[in-house]
Structures are given as C-alpha cells and as structure tokens.
Amino acid sequence: MRRTLSDFKSDFFKALAHPLRISILDALRDGELTVNEISQRFDVEPANASQQLAVLRNRNIVIARKEGASVFYSVSDKTLFKLLDVARDIFNNHLIGVRSMLEEMESKQPAKRFRR
C-alpha cells in the first residue's frame, strides 16, 4: 500500500496529540531521559510515561538505547524541535491577537459610573 505524505503527516500529528507526549519531547531537548526520569519530572506513573513513549516509538519519533538495566530515550530527528518551536510561536501569536481584541473591546466600552 502506497503511503502518501498526507497520511504520514496525519499519523505524525496524531502521535503528537497528547500534552504529556509534547512535554516529553520538549524535555528531550536537553538530552536522553529514562522512563523513571520522565515520570518524576512530570509527576506521572512510570506505566503512563512508558505508554506515551511507546506511541512516540511506534511512529519513530523517539528512539531507545539500552544500557544495562536502563533504557534511555531521545528524539530520532532533532528537526522536531523546530516544529515545536513553530507551534509555540503560533500559540504566542494567537495570544497576542486575543489580547489585542480584548483591548480593543475594552476601549470601546463606555465608562461605568457608580451610583451612591
């Protein structure tokens, strides 16, 4: 079956569609982390961290490296951080737009007078 770029993008973004997975990826900017380090950092059960990492591994977004009894996770393609940065920029631009709209609405409100 031939996969299209749209299919790849859809599956890729589905894998990113969880706040903990995004947080894990942001944390991996600083280097490898184990499941225990991730679970402690985000105050989640190790099973939950493992489950989220499994989703990312199945889409080849993170890779695992075993050393003794520990498994270290890292991002497979550092270009992902550019995508996360762009998403942050879009979020910030959205907030700026909402703030401007609220300021404009506030400036059009008549001054409230208090009765005594």
C-alpha positions in Angstrom: 0.0 0.0 0.0 1.4 3.4 -1.0 1.5 5.9 1.8 1.1 9.5 0.9 2.7 12.5 2.5 -0.7 13.5 3.9 -1.1 10.0 5.5 2.4 10.4 7.1 1.6 13.9 8.4 -1.7 12.7 9.8 -0.2 9.8 11.6 2.7 12.0 12.8 0.4 14.7 14.3 -1.8 12.0 15.9 1.3 10.8 17.7 2.0 14.3 19.0 -1.7 14.8 20.0 -1.2 14.5 23.8 0.1 17.1 26.2 2.4 14.6 28.0 4.0 13.5 24.8 4.6 17.1 23.8 6.1 17.8 27.3 8.3 14.7 27.0 9.6 15.8 23.6 10.4 19.3 24.9 12.2 17.7 27.9 14.3 15.6 25.5 15.8 18.8 24.0 18.3 18.6 26.8 19.3 15.0 26.1 18.3 11.5 26.9 16.0 10.6 29.7 14.8 7.3 31.2 11.2 6.4 32.0 11.8 7.0 35.7 13.3 10.4 35.0 10.3 11.3 32.8 7.8 10.0 35.3 9.4 12.0 38.2 9.8 15.2 36.1 6.1 15.2 35.1 4.7 13.5 38.2 3.1 10.6 36.4 3.3 6.9 36.9 6.1 5.1 35.1 3.5 3.0 33.3 1.9 6.2 31.9 5.2 7.5 30.8 6.0 4.2 29.1 2.7 4.2 27.4 3.3 7.7 25.9 6.8 6.8 24.9 5.5 3.7 23.2 3.3 5.8 21.0 6.2 8.0 20.1 8.4 5.0 19.4 5.8 3.4 17.2 6.0 6.5 15.0 9.8 6.6 15.1 9.7 10.0 16.8 11.8 8.8 19.7 14.4 6.1 19.8 15.5 3.9 22.7 19.0 3.0 23.8 19.5 0.3 26.4 22.4 0.5 28.8 22.4 -2.2 31.5 19.0 -2.2 33.1 18.2 1.3 31.9 16.6 2.4 28.7 17.4 5.9 27.5 15.0 7.8 25.2 15.9 10.5 22.7 14.4 12.2 19.7 15.2 10.5 16.4 15.2 13.7 14.4 16.1 17.0 16.0 14.2 18.9 13.3 11.2 18.1 15.5 12.3 20.8 17.9 11.8 23.4 15.1 8.2 22.1 14.7 7.6 22.5 18.4 9.1 26.0 18.3 6.8 27.0 15.4 3.8 25.6 17.4 4.9 27.8 20.3 5.2 30.8 18.0 1.7 30.2 16.6 0.4 29.9 20.2 2.0 33.2 21.2 0.7 34.9 18.1 -2.8 33.7 18.9 -2.5 35.1 22.4 -1.3 38.4 21.0 -4.3 38.5 18.7 -6.7 37.7 21.5 -5.1 40.3 23.8 -5.4 43.0 21.1 -9.0 42.1 20.5 -9.8 42.3 24.2 -8.0 45.7 24.5 -10.0 47.0 21.5 -13.3 45.8 23.1 -12.3 47.3 26.4 -11.5 50.7 24.8 -15.0 50.8 23.1 -16.8 50.1 26.4 -18.5 53.2 27.9 -17.0 54.2 31.3 -19.0 52.7 34.1 -20.5 55.1 36.6 -21.1 54.1 40.2 -24.3 55.0 42.0 -24.3 56.1 45.6 
